[in-house]
Structures are given as structure tokens and as C-alpha cells.
């Protein structure tokens, strides 16, 4: 089964902690509006971004 991180844009404040925690620099993208999105095709579902996010804006649904 394929799992990938998901972003709740209402909680994201663009702090970049998730970006710095991700082992693949092409998975999490910061947009000009200071919100992040996940490249679903590259995310391996490791969960490091979920752990790093202080606002609980990221999750992984299995």
C-alpha cells in the first residue's frame, strides 16, 4: 500500500521545519503564500516531516 504525507493548509504557517527534516529535497515545496505542499509521487511516507511539524499540519494516513 502506498502512503505519503498530507498537508492541512489551514494549520501550516510555512516555518520550513518539515522541509529541513525531509531526506529528499524534492518532496516538500514551499509556495509564495508560505504554505507547503507534498509531491505525492516522491514522498516515501517516512513520517519525519510529521514529527518535525510543531503545528500538526502534516499527517500520514495508511
Secondary structure, 3 states (H helix, E strand, C coil): CCCCEEECCCCCCCCCHHHHHCCCCCCEEECCCCCEEECCCCCCCCCHHHHHCCCCCEEECC
